[in-house]
């Protein structure tokens, strides 16, 4: 199985790549490395990997379902603007006016 690496981990001379959802790990040459799922969860949790995934998406992540949301989780995903907010619409109008001039 080929691991679609999303994270590179190096400890001393030991290197490995971890995918985002399947739970596999591989060496730098894409050879599978047997891993413990809890170890993968800890690496992702302690590194802040989960912080860049939306909390709604994480509800369906297998390791989160099994071990829970990390206590250090902070949602750092970029949120889309609430277009119902008049202040945002005012800013958009200002930009449009400046571009017209």
DSSP file (Angstrom, degrees, kcal/mol; ACC not computed):
  #  RESIDUE AA STRUCTURE BP1 BP2  ACC     N-H-->O    O-->H-N    N-H-->O    O-->H-N    TCO  KAPPA ALPHA  PHI   PSI    X-CA   Y-CA   Z-CA
    1    1 A X              0   0    0      0, 0.0     2,-0.4     0, 0.0    31,-0.1   0.000 360.0 360.0 360.0 135.7    0.0    0.0    0.0
    2    2 A X        -     0   0    0     29,-0.1     2,-0.6    30,-0.0    29,-0.1  -0.766 360.0-139.3 -91.2 133.7    1.3    3.4   -0.9
    3    3 A X        -     0   0    0     -2,-0.4     2,-1.5    27,-0.2    23,-0.0  -0.822   3.8-143.8 -96.4 121.5    1.0    6.0    1.9
    4    4 A X        -     0   0    0     -2,-0.6    16,-0.6     2,-0.0    18,-0.1  -0.683  30.9-142.5 -84.2  91.9   -0.1    9.5    0.8
    5    5 A X  E     +A   19   0A   0     -2,-1.5    14,-0.3    14,-0.2     3,-0.1  -0.271  37.8 163.5 -65.3 134.7    2.1   11.4    3.2
    6    6 A X  E     +     0   0A   0     12,-3.1     2,-0.4     1,-0.3    13,-0.2   0.420  69.4  42.2-120.8 -11.6    0.8   14.5    4.8
    7    7 A X  E     -A   18   0A   0     11,-1.7    11,-2.6     2,-0.0     2,-0.5  -0.999  63.3-154.1-143.0 135.9    3.3   14.7    7.7
    8    8 A X  E     -A   17   0A   0     -2,-0.4     2,-0.4     9,-0.2     9,-0.2  -0.937  15.6-169.6-109.0 129.3    7.0   14.2    7.9
    9    9 A X  E     -A   16   0A   0      7,-3.3     7,-2.4    -2,-0.5     2,-0.4  -0.974   6.6-179.8-123.2 130.5    8.5   13.2   11.2
   10   10 A X  E     +A   15   0A   0     -2,-0.4     2,-0.5     5,-0.2     5,-0.2  -0.989   6.7 175.0-132.1 125.7   12.2   13.0   12.1
   11   11 A X  E >  S-A   14   0A   0      3,-2.6     3,-2.6    -2,-0.4     2,-0.2  -0.974  71.2 -49.9-127.7 114.3   13.6   12.0   15.5
   12   12 A X  T 3  S-     0   0    0     -2,-0.5     0, 0.0     1,-0.3     0, 0.0  -0.427 124.3 -22.4  54.3-120.6   17.4   11.8   15.5
   13   13 A X  T 3  S+     0   0    0     -2,-0.2     2,-0.5    -3,-0.1    -1,-0.3   0.450 115.9 104.6 -96.3  -1.1   18.1    9.7   12.4
   14   14 A X  E <   -A   11   0A   0     -3,-2.6    -3,-2.6    13,-0.0     2,-0.4  -0.695  49.3-177.2 -85.4 126.5   14.7    8.1   12.3
   15   15 A X  E     +A   10   0A   0     -2,-0.5     2,-0.3    -5,-0.2    13,-0.2  -0.955   8.2 161.1-124.8 142.2   12.4    9.4    9.5
   16   16 A X  E     -A    9   0A   0     -7,-2.4    -7,-3.3    -2,-0.4     2,-0.4  -0.990  26.4-139.5-154.3 157.5    8.9    8.5    8.7
   17   17 A X  E     -AB   8  26A   0      9,-3.2     9,-2.3    -2,-0.3     2,-0.4  -0.931  16.2-158.3-117.3 142.7    5.9    9.9    6.8
   18   18 A X  E     -AB   7  25A   0    -11,-2.6   -12,-3.1    -2,-0.4   -11,-1.7  -0.962  11.2-135.0-124.0 137.8    2.3    9.7    8.0
   19   19 A X  E     -A    5   0A   0      5,-2.0   -14,-0.2    -2,-0.4   -16,-0.0  -0.212  21.1-118.3 -80.2 179.9   -0.8   10.0    5.9
   20   20 A X  S    S-     0   0    0    -16,-0.6    -1,-0.1     3,-0.0   -15,-0.1   0.873  91.6  -0.7 -92.1 -37.9   -3.8   12.0    7.0
   21   21 A X  S    S+     0   0    0     40,-0.0    41,-0.2    41,-0.0    42,-0.2   0.745 115.6  65.0-123.2 -36.2   -6.7    9.6    7.4
   22   22 A X  S    S-     0   0    0    -18,-0.1   -19,-0.0     1,-0.1    -2,-0.0   0.856  92.3-125.9 -67.5 -34.6   -5.9    6.0    6.6
   23   23 A X        +     0   0    0      1,-0.3     2,-0.3    17,-0.0    12,-0.1   0.761  59.8 135.2  95.2  29.0   -3.4    5.6    9.5
   24   24 A X        -     0   0    0    -20,-0.1    -5,-2.0    10,-0.1     2,-0.3  -0.725  34.9-161.4-107.1 162.0   -0.4    4.3    7.6
   25   25 A X  E     -BC  18  33A   0      8,-0.5     8,-2.7    -2,-0.3     2,-0.3  -0.974   8.7-177.9-136.8 151.0    3.2    5.3    7.9
   26   26 A X  E     -BC  17  32A   0     -9,-2.3    -9,-3.2    -2,-0.3     6,-0.2  -0.954  26.8-109.4-144.1 162.5    6.1    4.8    5.5
   27   27 A X    >   -     0   0    0      4,-2.4     3,-2.1    -2,-0.3   -11,-0.2  -0.249  52.5 -85.3 -82.5-177.8    9.8    5.5    5.3
   28   28 A X  T 3  S+     0   0    0      1,-0.3    -1,-0.1   -13,-0.2   -12,-0.1   0.692 130.8  54.9 -65.0 -18.3   11.2    8.2    3.0
   29   29 A X  T 3  S-     0   0    0      2,-0.1    -1,-0.3     3,-0.0     3,-0.1   0.204 121.2-105.7 -98.2  13.6   11.2    5.6    0.2
   30   30 A X  S <  S+     0   0    0     -3,-2.1     2,-0.5     1,-0.3   -27,-0.2   0.718  70.8 147.3  69.0  24.3    7.5    4.8    0.6
   31   31 A X        -     0   0    0    -29,-0.1    -4,-2.4     1,-0.1    -1,-0.3  -0.791  55.4-106.2 -87.9 131.7    8.1    1.4    2.2
   32   32 A X  E     -C   26   0A   0     -2,-0.5     2,-0.5    -6,-0.2    -6,-0.3  -0.237  29.9-157.2 -58.9 141.7    5.4    0.7    4.8
   33   33 A X  E     -C   25   0A   0     -8,-2.7    -8,-0.5    -6,-0.1     2,-0.2  -0.989  22.0-120.6-118.8 125.1    6.3    0.9    8.4
   34   34 A X        -     0   0    0     -2,-0.5     2,-0.3   -10,-0.1   -10,-0.1  -0.467  42.3-177.2 -64.7 132.9    4.2   -1.0   11.0
   35   35 A X        -     0   0    0     -2,-0.2     2,-0.5   -12,-0.1     3,-0.1  -0.930  31.6-120.7-134.4 156.3    2.7    1.5   13.4
   36   36 A X     >  -     0   0    0     -2,-0.3     4,-2.0     1,-0.1     3,-0.3  -0.833  23.4-138.6 -91.3 129.2    0.6    1.5   16.5
   37   37 A X  H  > S+     0   0    0     -2,-0.5     4,-2.5     1,-0.2     5,-0.1   0.866 103.8  53.5 -60.3 -36.5   -2.6    3.6   15.9
   38   38 A X  H  > S+     0   0    0      1,-0.2     4,-2.5     2,-0.2    -1,-0.2   0.881 106.5  53.1 -66.4 -35.3   -2.4    5.2   19.3
   39   39 A X  H  > S+     0   0    0     -3,-0.3     4,-2.5     2,-0.2    -2,-0.2   0.912 109.2  49.1 -64.0 -41.4    1.2    6.3   18.5
   40   40 A X  H  X S+     0   0    0     -4,-2.0     4,-2.6     2,-0.2     5,-0.2   0.926 110.4  51.0 -61.3 -44.4   -0.1    7.9   15.3
   41   41 A X  H  X S+     0   0    0     -4,-2.5     4,-2.8     1,-0.2    -2,-0.2   0.917 111.2  48.1 -58.7 -44.8   -2.9    9.6   17.3
   42   42 A X  H  X S+     0   0    0     -4,-2.5     4,-3.1     2,-0.2     5,-0.3   0.908 110.9  50.1 -64.8 -42.3   -0.3   11.0   19.8
   43   43 A X  H  X S+     0   0    0     -4,-2.5     4,-1.7     1,-0.2     6,-0.3   0.939 114.8  44.2 -61.3 -46.2    2.0   12.2   17.0
   44   44 A X  H  X>S+     0   0    0     -4,-2.6     5,-1.4    -5,-0.2     6,-0.8   0.910 117.4  45.8 -64.5 -42.1   -0.8   14.0   15.3
   45   45 A X  H ><5S+     0   0    0     -4,-2.8     3,-0.8    -5,-0.2    -2,-0.2   0.956 115.7  42.8 -66.4 -51.6   -2.2   15.4   18.6
   46   46 A X  H 3<5S+     0   0    0     -4,-3.1    -1,-0.2     1,-0.2    -2,-0.2   0.757 112.5  53.8 -71.2 -24.8    1.1   16.6   20.1
   47   47 A X  H 3<5S-     0   0    0     -4,-1.7    -1,-0.2    -5,-0.3    -2,-0.2   0.635 111.3-116.9 -83.3 -13.4    2.3   18.1   16.8
   48   48 A X  T X<5S+     0   0    0     -3,-0.8     3,-1.0    -4,-0.7     4,-0.5   0.564  70.7 138.0  87.8   9.1   -0.8   20.2   16.3
   49   49 A X  G > < +     0   0    0     -5,-1.4     3,-1.3    -6,-0.3    -4,-0.2   0.898  69.8  52.2 -53.4 -45.6   -1.8   18.3   13.1
   50   50 A X  G >  S+     0   0    0     -6,-0.8     3,-2.0     1,-0.3    -1,-0.3   0.742  92.0  76.1 -67.1 -22.7   -5.4   18.2   14.1
   51   51 A X  G <  S+     0   0    0     -3,-1.0    25,-3.1     1,-0.3    -1,-0.3   0.740  92.5  53.6 -61.6 -22.1   -5.5   22.0   14.7
   52   52 A X  G <  S+     0   0    0     -3,-1.3     2,-0.4    -4,-0.5    -1,-0.3   0.237  95.7  81.1-100.3  14.1   -5.6   22.6   11.0
   53   53 A X  S <  S-     0   0    0     -3,-2.0    24,-0.2    24,-0.1    23,-0.1  -0.962  91.3-103.9-117.4 138.1   -8.6   20.4   10.3
   54   54 A X     >  -     0   0    0     -2,-0.4     4,-2.1     1,-0.1     3,-0.4  -0.298  23.0-128.7 -61.1 138.2  -12.1   21.6   10.9
   55   55 A X  H  > S+     0   0    0      1,-0.2     4,-0.9     2,-0.2    -1,-0.1   0.815 109.2  57.1 -60.2 -30.9  -13.7   20.2   14.1
   56   56 A X  H  4 S+     0   0    0      1,-0.2     3,-0.4     2,-0.2     4,-0.3   0.891 108.1  46.7 -67.4 -38.3  -16.7   19.1   12.1
   57   57 A X  H >4 S+     0   0    0     -3,-0.4     3,-1.5     1,-0.2    -2,-0.2   0.863 105.8  60.2 -68.6 -35.6  -14.5   17.0    9.8
   58   58 A X  H >< S+     0   0    0     -4,-2.1     3,-1.4     1,-0.3    -1,-0.2   0.736  86.6  75.0 -66.7 -21.5  -12.7   15.5   12.8
   59   59 A X  T 3< S+     0   0    0     -4,-0.9    -1,-0.3    -3,-0.4    -2,-0.2   0.783 101.3  43.4 -59.5 -24.7  -15.9   14.0   14.2
   60   60 A X  T <  S+     0   0    0     -3,-1.5     2,-0.4    -4,-0.3    -1,-0.3   0.374  84.8 114.5-103.0   2.8  -15.6   11.4   11.4
   61   61 A X    <>  -     0   0    0     -3,-1.4     4,-2.5    -4,-0.2     3,-0.3  -0.635  65.5-138.1 -78.4 127.4  -11.9   10.7   11.8
   62   62 A X  H  > S+     0   0    0     -2,-0.4     4,-1.9     1,-0.2    -1,-0.1   0.862  99.7  47.4 -56.8 -44.2  -11.4    7.2   13.0
   63   63 A X  H  > S+     0   0    0      2,-0.2     4,-2.9     1,-0.2     5,-0.3   0.845 111.9  50.7 -71.1 -31.9   -8.7    7.9   15.6
   64   64 A X  H  > S+     0   0    0     -3,-0.3     4,-2.5     2,-0.2    -2,-0.2   0.904 109.4  51.8 -68.3 -41.2  -10.6   10.8   17.1
   65   65 A X  H  < S+     0   0    0     -4,-2.5    -2,-0.2     1,-0.2    -1,-0.2   0.900 117.4  39.4 -59.7 -39.6  -13.7    8.6   17.4
   66   66 A X  H  < S+     0   0    0     -4,-1.9    -2,-0.2    -5,-0.2    -1,-0.2   0.906 132.3  20.9 -78.8 -42.8  -11.6    6.0   19.2
   67   67 A X  H  < S-     0   0    0     -4,-2.9    -3,-0.2     1,-0.2    -2,-0.2   0.541 105.7-120.8-108.9  -9.1   -9.4    8.2   21.4
   68   68 A X     <  -     0   0    0     -4,-2.5     2,-0.2    -5,-0.3    -1,-0.2  -0.066  43.5 -44.8  93.5 165.1  -11.3   11.5   21.6
   69   69 A X  S    S-     0   0    0      1,-0.1    -5,-0.0    -4,-0.1   -10,-0.0  -0.521  71.0-104.1 -69.0 131.6  -10.6   15.1   20.6
   70   70 A X    >   -     0   0    0     -2,-0.2     3,-1.7     1,-0.1    -1,-0.1  -0.272  20.4-130.0 -58.5 142.3   -7.1   16.1   21.8
   71   71 A X  T 3  S+     0   0    0      1,-0.3    -1,-0.1    -3,-0.1    -2,-0.1   0.749 108.6  53.3 -66.5 -22.7   -7.1   18.3   24.9
   72   72 A X  T 3  S+     0   0    0      2,-0.0    -1,-0.3   -27,-0.0     2,-0.1   0.275  79.6 137.2 -94.4  11.4   -4.8   20.8   23.1
   73   73 A X    <   +     0   0    0     -3,-1.7     2,-0.4   -23,-0.0   -28,-0.0  -0.380  25.0 174.8 -65.2 130.2   -7.1   21.1   20.0
   74   74 A X        -     0   0    0     -2,-0.1     2,-0.8   -26,-0.1    -2,-0.0  -0.977  33.6-125.3-134.4 120.5   -7.5   24.6   18.7
   75   75 A X        +     0   0    0     -2,-0.4   -23,-0.2     1,-0.2   -24,-0.1  -0.535  38.5 165.0 -70.1 107.0   -9.4   25.2   15.5
   76   76 A X        +     0   0    0    -25,-3.1    -1,-0.2    -2,-0.8   -24,-0.1   0.094  28.9 128.8-110.1  20.0   -7.0   27.1   13.3
   77   77 A X        -     0   0    0    -26,-0.2     2,-0.5   -24,-0.2   -24,-0.1  -0.421  67.7-105.8 -74.7 153.2   -8.8   26.5   10.1
   78   78 A X        -     0   0    0    -26,-0.1     2,-0.3    -2,-0.1    -1,-0.1  -0.676  36.9-148.7 -80.2 126.6   -9.6   29.5    7.9
   79   79 A X        -     0   0    0     -2,-0.5     2,-0.2     1,-0.0     3,-0.1  -0.728  13.5-117.2 -98.2 145.5  -13.3   30.3    8.1
   80   80 A X        -     0   0    0     -2,-0.3    -1,-0.0     1,-0.1     2,-0.0  -0.520  40.7 -96.9 -76.7 149.2  -15.4   31.8    5.3
   81   81 A X        -     0   0    0     -2,-0.2     2,-1.0     1,-0.1    -1,-0.1  -0.314  29.4-117.9 -66.3 147.1  -16.9   35.2    5.9
   82   82 A X    >   -     0   0    0      1,-0.2     3,-2.1    -3,-0.1     6,-0.2  -0.781  24.7-163.3 -85.3 102.7  -20.5   35.4    7.0
   83   83 A X  T 3  S+     0   0    0     -2,-1.0    -1,-0.2     1,-0.3     6,-0.1   0.572  83.7  68.4 -70.6  -7.4  -22.0   37.3    4.1
   84   84 A X  T 3  S+     0   0    0      4,-0.0     2,-0.6     5,-0.0    -1,-0.3   0.605  76.1 100.9 -81.4 -11.6  -25.0   38.2    6.2
   85   85 A X    X>  -     0   0    0     -3,-2.1     4,-1.7     1,-0.2     3,-0.7  -0.648  66.1-152.6 -78.4 115.9  -22.8   40.4    8.3
   86   86 A X  H 3> S+     0   0    0     -2,-0.6     4,-2.6     1,-0.2     5,-0.2   0.824  91.5  61.4 -59.7 -34.7  -23.4   44.0    7.2
   87   87 A X  H 3> S+     0   0    0      1,-0.2     4,-1.7     2,-0.2    -1,-0.2   0.883 105.6  47.0 -63.5 -36.7  -19.9   45.2    8.2
   88   88 A X  H <> S+     0   0    0     -3,-0.7     4,-2.2    -6,-0.2    -1,-0.2   0.918 111.5  50.7 -68.6 -42.9  -18.3   42.7    5.8
   89   89 A X  H  X S+     0   0    0     -4,-1.7     4,-2.3     1,-0.2    -2,-0.2   0.875 107.2  54.8 -62.7 -36.5  -20.7   43.8    3.0
   90   90 A X  H  X S+     0   0    0     -4,-2.6     4,-2.2     2,-0.2    -1,-0.2   0.909 107.9  49.4 -61.2 -42.2  -19.7   47.5    3.8
   91   91 A X  H  X S+     0   0    0     -4,-1.7     4,-2.2     2,-0.2    -2,-0.2   0.897 109.7  51.2 -64.3 -40.3  -16.0   46.6    3.3
   92   92 A X  H  X S+     0   0    0     -4,-2.2     4,-2.2     1,-0.2    -1,-0.2   0.908 109.8  50.2 -63.0 -41.7  -16.8   44.9    0.0
   93   93 A X  H  X S+     0   0    0     -4,-2.3     4,-2.5     2,-0.2    -2,-0.2   0.899 108.5  52.5 -63.2 -40.7  -18.7   48.0   -1.2
   94   94 A X  H  X S+     0   0    0     -4,-2.2     4,-2.4     2,-0.2    -2,-0.2   0.916 109.7  48.5 -61.6 -42.9  -15.7   50.2   -0.2
   95   95 A X  H  X S+     0   0    0     -4,-2.2     4,-2.2     1,-0.2    -1,-0.2   0.913 111.0  50.9 -63.2 -42.2  -13.3   48.1   -2.2
   96   96 A X  H  X S+     0   0    0     -4,-2.2     4,-1.6     1,-0.2    -2,-0.2   0.905 110.4  49.4 -62.3 -41.5  -15.7   48.1   -5.2
   97   97 A X  H  X S+     0   0    0     -4,-2.5     4,-1.3     1,-0.2    -2,-0.2   0.910 110.4  49.8 -64.6 -42.8  -16.0   51.9   -5.0
   98   98 A X  H  < S+     0   0    0     -4,-2.4     3,-0.3     1,-0.2    -1,-0.2   0.895 109.7  51.4 -62.9 -40.3  -12.2   52.4   -4.9
   99   99 A X  H  < S+     0   0    0     -4,-2.2    -1,-0.2     1,-0.2    -2,-0.2   0.837 106.9  54.5 -67.7 -31.3  -11.7   50.1   -7.9
  100  100 A X  H  <        0   0    0     -4,-1.6    -1,-0.2     1,-0.2    -2,-0.2   0.797 360.0 360.0 -72.0 -27.7  -14.3   52.1   -9.9
  101  101 A X     <        0   0    0     -4,-1.3    -1,-0.2    -3,-0.3    -2,-0.2   0.479 360.0 360.0 -75.5 360.0  -12.4   55.4   -9.2
